[in-house]
Amino acid sequence: MRLFIVSNRLPFTVTEKEGKIGFERSAGGLITGISDYLNSLKDSSFTKIEYIWTGWPGVAISKNLQDEVKQRCLSEFSAYPIFISHKNMENFYHGFCNKTIWPLFHCFPANTVYDEDFWDSYKQINEDFLEAIVNILKPDDILWIHDYHLMLLPKLVRERMPEVTTGFFLHIPFPPYDIFRLLPNAWRIEILEGLLGADLIGFHTIEYTQNFLRCVLRIMGHDNNIGEINTGDRILKADTFPMGINFEKFFAAQDNIQIQDEIESLKKHFGGIKTILSVDRLDYTKGILNRLEGYELFLEKNPNWHKKVAMLLIVVPSRIGVESYAKTKNKIDEIVGKINGRFGDIGWTPIQYQYKNLPFEQLTALYILSDIALITPLRDGMNLIAKEYVSTKRDKKGVLILSEMAGAAKELAEAIIINPNHKGEIARALEEAVEMSCQEQVRRNEIMQKRLSDYNVIRWAGDFIQELMDMIEKRKRFAVKLLSFSEEQVLLRDFKNAQSRIIFLDYDGTLMPFTKEPQDAKPNEKIIELLKLINEYPQTKIIITSGRDKETLTNWFERLNIWLIAEHGVWIKEKDLSWQLTKQLSNDWKPRLLPLLKMYVDRLPCSFIEEKEFSLVWHYRASDPELGSLRAKELMDDLTSLTANIDLQILPGSKVIEIRNSGINKGVAASYLLAKDEYDFVLAIGDDWTDEDLFKVLPQKAYSVKVGIGSSYARYNLRNYKEVVKLLKEMVE
């Protein structure tokens, strides 16, 4: 097995100076986490997995050097670079990724830019990634795509190489439906379709997973069962995998001589003052201004802590040149100057501020030395800094103050959890932190460290890959029943060689796709012509088995003079004959139930009632899917109570609920027709659970086909109505 990792950036940046190539390690939680996992695979004596990492090398590479870069990346790093021009990256990365997706997914709609050129670049770069990876991607590879830069890629890969198993992980929040829907309709649909191309989609928290599933339901109409989404032709899963860190690396950091030297130097500098560490990348989502205001309020309310406490504010440069980031930097500089000017003196600086990137040794030394870590993002996918800080505390002493808006807050509940939008909460948290006893600090950190040790970054990645492998097995189980080419050839041969044939065909979802309005699913001329060809085939009976009323079926198929079954088996029309009931039925129950259905039509906009002679159908396909699902469950409960003593069936279908007489179904009607003659070729195709009654009564040698992926009594599955039409065409060509 080969693990094929795709991310926007490679774990290193290629440098080009005077025609010579160099490599510098890239920073970031994603790169660090994946690198730690891959290193663990190298060191493992049990798991031998080959891998390759694909991404952009960080700069535009001259064409004359691209072959050399590609060769060195593969031989030295098991990496495959994707070359993109500076102009294309500008609209893609600084444009759509960081001016559209980043602010919107972090719930900053006011910062979001909706630019068509940015969107076009985003689509183009995703396609460029596709073209690059298909050259080296193998059918049996495990493909793991990372983050918001490449949300269209899973679908593109599936369309080009459907046999490849694909996982996708989003490292930032997935926004609530009301935020996500702010994207133009075409964009949001294409993004969801792109993600749904994966077999497994991972998120850091259950909240993000639920947000995604809700968007899929409300925008795409796909419901889920414990995270599993059945799109009709395939099953995929969305699940929660909180990303960990390399706990042992940070816990053991104090043994590093260079880190020990850094700690001693810091101790001399601060001389016993309590230190509050704030380290973040420059970003308006990190809440740096809020924590500064909270710290200012703390100093204002607690003069007794003046000259006894200091904040170490480390801001890491990020996205230089982006206007919103430059404004944030200016505001930080301004408020730091104000606080230091207001409270400080010659012997004490309340905030010691550095705008720079720190190497691992210096950052870890700050973690170990600091008495408090103040981490207050306004919205954050995970925040690994909080986990790193706790992990370095070998003596278990130190207080973590953490925003409830960070994904890590779900795991680090023993921290002081605050609302980062309220400076009063931040100030009170600082008061609690500086006064917290050593015993309480140890108690909290022991619990958090145990959790971080158990669920580290290797466990995170391993769990994701294992879940992806489980989805492969599930896909194989369903694939076993898919009508293969060889099985299709046997079916076609048996059809040709048979002396007498009978074919049962469901209509909606089998011959034609579902529509919001039932009348819009009228058969087109291609379907009419196809049915005509089958009907004229020697010694062949074709029967449409539908839930529709007999008047509709008559209007649509009268000129074909074929056999028809209406209302799921209530009515049968044999060729050249009039409609007849399969058994005597009563409809005197309808007036009792119609008022209830009308009440639910009033309670759910865009729902409506279809009244047939011996059944009632409540349709809600055009309604809001979330409210429709809720109302359908309520209606089912009410109908179950009302019909407890009436000989009726309540049938939930695809966005419909039907009430009809008991003892009537497609199986009963089909048994009647099968008993009238002998057939050496029997075929039944349907997509609904009402077709299961038909599949159950067929002869053992009959061909039964369920349309869509799912469990069924049918022998085979086809993915969708298009494959049904294709099969029928091949039968008569």
N, C-alpha and C positions, 0 to 999 in steps of 0.2 A: 504494500500500500504506500502511496506517495501523498503527502499532505501539501497541497498547493495553496499558499497564502497570498491573498491580494489585498493591498492597502494603497492609499493614495501615495504614501511615502515609503521608500525603502528604509531599513534600519540604519542607514548611513547616507551621508551627502557626498556626492562626487565633486571634487574640486578640479579645476583646470587652470594651470598656471604655466604660461609659456610653452604650451603644447604638451605638458606633462600632467598625468592623471594622479590624483590622490583621493583618499577616503577619510571622512570624519564621521564619528558616531553621531546619530541623530538622537534628540531628546524626545520625551513624551511617554505618558503612561501606557499607551497602546503598544508602542515599540518595545518598551522595557518589559512589559508583561509577556508578550509573544516571544521575545528573545529568551526570557527566563524559561518559558515552557519548552522551547526548542532545545535549549541547552540541557534541560532535564532528560529529553529524549536521547540525546547523545550519550549521556552518562548512565542511562538505564541498561541493565543487563537483560531485562525482560522484554522491553519494547524496542524494536528496530524499525523506525519509520524514516524513510527518505523524505526530504522536504525541499521545496523551492519557494522563494519569496519574491513576489512580483510587485513592482511599484515604480513611481517616479523617482529619479536619483537626486532631486532637489534643485537642479539647475538645467538650463538648456545646454545640451552637449553638441559641439561642432560635428558635422556629418563625418568628417574625416577621422574623428576619434571614436565614433559610436561602436564600431566593430571591436576596438580594443577594450572599451568600457564593458561591453557585453561579455566578452571573453573573460575578463578579470572578475567581473561580478559573479559569473557562474562558477569559475574555478576557485575563487577565494572565499566567497560568501554564500554559495548556493542561491544566488539571487539573479533575477532576470529584470533588467531595467526597461522601462517604457519611456521612450523619448517624446517629449512634448515641447512645442515652441513656447517661448516666453509670452507671446501674445495670447495664445490659446489658454495658457495657465492663468493669465491675468483675469480674464472673464470667468473662467471656471472656478478657480480657487478664491481669489480676492473678490470675485463677483458673486456668482450664485451660491457657492458654499458658505462664504462668510458674511455676505450681505443679505442673503435670503434665508437659507436653511438654518444657519447658526442662530440668528436672533429669533426667528419664528419658533424653532423647536425649543428654545430656552424661554419662550413666552414673553418675548419683547417685540410685539407686533409693530410698535411705533418705530423701531429701528430697521424694520424689514423693507427691502427694496424689491419691487416686482418689475424686472427688466427682461424683456423678451430675448434680447441678445445674450444675457447671462444664461437664460434657460437653454437656448440653442447651443451654447458652449458646453453646458453641463451634459446635455445629451450627446454631443459630439465626443467629449472626452471619455464618457462611458463606452461609446462605440469604439474609440481608439484602444481602450483597455481590452475590449473584447477581441479586436483584430490581433492584438499583440499576444494575448494568452492562448488563443486557439491554436497558435503555431506550435506550442509546446505542451498544451494540456492533453492528457490521455483520458480515455473513457473511464478507466477504473480509478482515477484520481479522486481524492477527497478535496473539494474546493471550499476554502473558507475565506469569504469576502468580508472586509471590515469597513465599517463606519459610513457616515452620511455622504461622503464624496461619491460613493459608488452604488447608490440605491437602485439604479436602473440596471445594473450589471447582471444580477441573478436571472432576470427574465431573458436578457439578451443571450446569456450562455445557454439557458434551457432551450431556446429556439434553435440555436446553432448545434448544440451537443446535448440533447435531452437525456442521454445515458449518464452524464456526469452528476454525481451527488454534490449538492451545493448547500453550504451553510452561510448565514449572514449574521453579523453581530453589529448592533448599533451602540456606539460608546457614548452617545449623548442622550438626553431625554427624548422620548417620543411624546409630542404634545397632546393635550386633550382635543377632542373632536372640534370644539368651538374655536380653537386656535388653528388646528390643521386645515380646517375648511376655508381659512382666509386665503390659501393658495388658489390661484385660478383653477377652475374645474378640470381642465385638461391636464394641468401639471399634477394635481393631487391624485388623479386617477392613474396617471402614468407612473408616479412614484409608488403607489400601492401595488400596481401590477408588477412593477419591477421587483419589489420585495417579495411578492407572492411567488416569484419564480424560484425562490429558495425552497429546500426541503425542511429547513429548520431556521427560524429567525430568533435571535437571542437579544434580550434586554437586561439591564442591570437590576431593575426593580419590578415588582408585580404591578406597580402603578403604570409604568411605561408599557408593560405588556398589555394591560387592560385598555390603556388608551389606544394602542394599535388595533386591538381586536374590535374595539368599538368603532373605530374609523373604517375598518374593513367591512363591518356589518352595515353601517349607515351609508357608506359611499359605494361599496362594491356589492352589498347584499348578501355576503357570505357569513353565515352564523358559524359558531365554533362549539366544540364539545371538549371541555377542559383543555382549551388551547389548540385542539386539532381542527383544522379548517378543511372542509371538503369543497373544492371549487367545482365539483361535478366530474372533472376528468382526472383529478389527482388529489392526494391528501398531503398536507404539510402541517407544520406545527410552529406555534409561537410560544416561547417559554422564558423563564427568568433564570439568569445566571449572574449573580453579583460577582464582579471581578475582584479577585484577591491580589495580594502582593507576595513577593518573595520574603516571607516572614523571617526565616533564618538569616537571610542576608542582613537585615536591619537589626535583628536581635543580637547578632554577633558582631555588629559594626564596632562596638567599643574596644574590641581586641586589636583593631587596626591602629598601628603606631602613629600614622599620619593623623588619624581622627583624634587620638589621644592628645597629640600636640595642639591640634586646633581647640580642643576643649580647655586645655590648660591656659591657652592664650586668651580665650573668651572669659574664663573665670577671673583672670587678672584684670581684664578690662571692666567687667561689671561689678566686681568687688562685693558680692553678696546681695545685690539688688535682685528682686524678683523679676524675671523676664517673661514677657508675653510675645510669643512668636507669631508673626503673620507673614506667610509666604504664599505668593500667588503669581500666576501669569497675568500680565496686564490685560484685563478684559472687564467690560461693564457688567458681565453676568456674575462676577466673583464677589460683588458686594464690598469692595475695599473701602469705598466712601462711607458706607453704612457703619462698618466696624470702627472707622476713625471717629465718626460722630458718637458712637457708643462709648468709645474710650475717652473721648473728650467729656462726656457726661459723667463717666465714672470718676475722672479726676476732679470734676466740678463738685460732685457729691461727697467725695472721700479725700478731703485735704490731708488726712492723716497718712495717706499712702503716697503723698508727694515725696520725691527723692528716695522712695523705697521700691519703686516699680518702673520699668521701662519697656516700651514696645519696640521689638526688632522688626521693622517693616521691610520685607524683601519683595520687590516687584520685578518680575522677570519680563524683559522686553518681548513684545508679541505683535505681529502684524503691523510692523512699522510702515507708516504711510497711509493707513486707513484713518479717515477723519474722526470717526467715533472713538477710536482708541486714543488718538492724540488728545481729544477733548478730555477723556477720562484721566489721562496722564497729567494734564494741566490742572485738573481739579484736585487730584491727589497731592501734587506739589503745593498747591495753594492751602489746602486744609492742614497738611503737615506743618507748613510754616506758621499757620495761625495757632495751632496747638502748642508748638514749641515756643512761640513768642509769648503766648498767654500764660503758660504754666512754668516754663523752664527758666533756668538761670545759669550762671557761669559753671556751676558745679554739677548741674543735672539737665540732661536733655530727655524729655518724656518720650520722644520717638526718634529712634536711630534708623534712618531711612537709606536704603540702597536700591538703585535701579540697575540691576545687573543679573546675569545668569550665574548661579553658583554651581561649582562642581560637586560631585557626590560627597566627598569628604567634608567639605565645609557645611553643606546642607545637613548632613547627618550629625555633625558636631552640634549644630544649632538645635536639632531635634532633642539630642541627649541633654544639652545644657538647659533648655527652656523649661520653666516651671509651668507655663500655660501655653497651649496652642489655640489661637483664635481663628476659626475657619468659618466664614459666614457667607458662602455663595448665595446669591438670590435664586439661582437655579443651577444644578450641576448633575451631570449624568451619574457620576460615582463620587469622585474626589478621593484619590489615593493618598494625598498628603496626610489626611486624617489618620489613615491606616498606618502609614509609615511612621508618623509621630508616636503613636501608641506602641508600635512594635519595637522601637529603640529603647523603651524604658525597662531596662533590665532590673533596676531596683524597684520597679512598679510605681515610681513616684512621678507625678505630673498630671495636669488636668487638661482634658480636651473640651473645648467649647465648640459645638458644631451646629451649623444651620440645619433645620429640619427639611430644607429644600435640597440638600445634598443626598444623592443616592446612598452614600455610606451611612447616613443616619439610621437607616432601617436595620443595619447590622451593629452599629455602635451605640445602642440605646443607653448604655451606662454613662456616656458622655453627658455634659450639660447641653441639652438640646434647646435651641432658641429659634425664634422667628427673626430672620435677619433684617426684616423691614422695620423693626421697632427698636430704636436706639435705647429705649428704656430697658428692654429685655437684655440687650447686650451689656449694658452697664450693670444690671443686677447679676448677670452671669459672671462678670468679672469680679464683683464683690464676693460671690459665693466661691469662686475659684481661688482667690487669694487667701480666703479664710479656711479653706477645706483642710481637714486634718490629714496627716500622712496615712493614718489607718484607713480612712475612707478612700483616699487616692489609690492605695494598694488594692483594696477590695474591688474597685471599679476596673482598674487596669488588668487585674488577673483574669476577670471574666472576658474582657475584650481581647486580650492576648490569646486566650485559649481558643476563642472563636476564629481569630485571624490565623492562628497556627493550623487549625483543623481545615479551614477553607482558604487555602492559599492560592496563588495564581496557577500553580500546576494542577490543583484540584479543579479550579474553574475551567481551564482549557480542557482537561480530561473529561469532565462531566459533559461539556458541550460536544466534544467529539463522540463520546459514548452515546449521547442522545441522538446525534446525527446518524450513527451506525444503526441504532434501533429503528430510525425512520427508514433506513435502507431496507432492513428486514421487513418492515411493514409494507413498503412499496413492492418488495418481491412477492409477498403473499397475495397482494392484489393483482400483480402482474401475471401470476400463474393462471388467473382466470380470464385475462385479456385474450380475445380471439387472435391467435397468432396467424402468421401468413400461411403456415402449413395446415393449420386447422381450418382456416378459411378456404383453402383449396379443396380440402375434403368435403366441406359443406357445399361448395359450388359443384363439385363432381356428383355428390349425392342428389343435389337438386336437378342436375341435367339428366341423370340416369333414372330418376324416379318415374313411376307410371301414374301416380296420383299424389298431388301436393296440396297442402293447406298451410296458409301463412296468416298468423295473427299479428296485427300491428297496432300498437297504441298510437295516439296522435300527438298530443301536446308533449313536447320534450323528447319525442321519439322521431317523428317525421318533420316537425317544425319546432323552432325554439319557443320558449315561453315569452309572452308579451304582457305588458301591464293591463291591457284591455283584452278580454277573451276574443272579441270579434276581430281584433287585429291579426289573429293567427290564421286567417283564411289561407288555404293552400294556394301556392303560386302555380303557374302553368307548368313549371318543371316537375313539381311533385305530382300534379294531375297526370302529366304525360308518362311519368315513371310508373304510377299505379295502373295506368291504362295498359302499359306494356306487360306488366306482371299479370294483370287480369286476363289478357289475351293469350298468355302462355298456355300451351295445351295441357289439359287436365290439371289446372291450377285454380284453387279457390283463395281469394284474398279477403280477409276480414279486418275491418277497422274496428278496434275495441276501444271505445272512448268513454269518458265520463260526461261528454256533452249531451245535450238533449237531442231527440230524434229529428226535430225540425231543422236544427243547424246542420246536422250530418246529411240530411236529405238535400238541403240547399247546396252544400259543398260537393257532394259526391253522386248526386242523382244521375248525371249524364254518364257516369262510369258503369252504373248498374252492377255495383259490387255488393258484397255482404257487409252488413253493418251491425255493430252492437253499441247501443246507447245507454247512458246513465249507468255505466259500470256493470251492465248485464241485465238491467230491467227490461229493455226492449231488444228484439232481434229482428233484423230485416234480411231475409234470404234473397238471393238473386231472383229478380223478376216477380217477387212477391211483396206484399204490404207488411207493415210493421206488426209484430205480435208480442204480447207479454210473455215472459218466461214463466210467470205464475201470477195468480190473482193477488193483487196488492190493494192496500187502502192508503189514501192520502188525507184522511180526516184529521190527522195529527198536525198538519201544516199550519192551520189557523192558530194553534196553541203556541207554536214556536216562532212564528213570524214576528210578533211584537218584540221578542227577545233579540232576534237578529237585527231588527230595525233600530233597537236601542244601541247595539254595538256599532251600527253604521253611523249613528249620531256621535258616538264616543270616539270613533277613529276616522278622521278625514281621509277621503279617497278610497274607503272600503265600500263595498256594495254587495247586494244580494242577487244571486242568480236563481230564479225559481224554475224548477223543472216539474214535470208532471208528478213524479213520485219521489222527489228529493228537493232539498234546499241547500244552496251553497253560498257561504260567506267568503268573499274574495278580499284579500288585503295586500296584493302584490304591489300596488301603486302607492301604498301608505308608507309612512315613516317606519323603517324596519324595526327600530328599537321599540317604539310604542306598539307597533303591530304585533310583535312577538309577545309583549305583555298582555295586550287585549285578547290575543288568541288563547293564551293560557287561562285567562279569566272566563272567556266564553266556554271553553272546554269544561271547566268546573261547573258552570251554571247548567250547561246542557246535560252533563252527567247526572246532576241532581234531578232535573226536570223529566228526564226520559228513563228513570230507574225502573218504572213499571210499564213502559211502552216497548213494543217489539221493534226497536230502532237501532241502527248503527250510527256512531259518530266517528267520522273518518277525517283525521287531520292529514292534509296533503301538502303540496308545495305551495305555500302562501294561500291555502284555502282550508276551510272546514266544511265538510259535507255531512248532511243528515239524510239517511235513507232507511228503507225497510231492511230488516235483518233477513238473512238467508239468501240474499241476492248478491252475486259478485261475478267477476269476469270468468272465474273458474267454473261456476255453474253453467254459465252461458256457453263456454267453450266445450264442456263435457257434452252438452246437448248436441252441438254441431259435430263433434268428433264421433258420436255414436251413430250418426246418420250414414256414415260411409267408412271405407277403409282407406288409409293413406300410408304410403311408404316414405313420405317426406313431410315432417311437421316442423314448422319454425314459428316461434313466438318472440316478439321483441317489445320491451316496454321499459319505462324509466321510473314508474311510480310504485309505491308499495302495494297499490291495488292490483298491480300486475303479478304480485307474488301468488295470489289465489289462482291465477292462470298457470303460472309455472309449475305449481304443485300438482295439477291434474294431468299434465302432459305425459304421454308415453315415455318410457325410459330412454328410447333412442331419439327422442325429439331434440331439436336444437332450440335452446332457450337462451335469450340474450338480454341482460340488463344494461340499460344505457346509463352510464355514470359509474363512478367508483364507489363501492359499498358492498356490504354483505347481501346475499340474495340466494334464493333457491335456483336461480338460473345457472346453467352450466358455464356460460361465458359472460364477459363484460365487453362493451364498447364504450369509448370515452365520451362521446357526444352524438348528437343527432346527425352531424355531418358524416361521421363514420357509418351510421346506419344507411344514409342515402347512398354513400359510396358502395356499400355491400350490396344493396338492392340493385344498383346499376350494373354491377358486375354479374349479378345473377341472370340478367336478361340480355346482356350485351352478347 
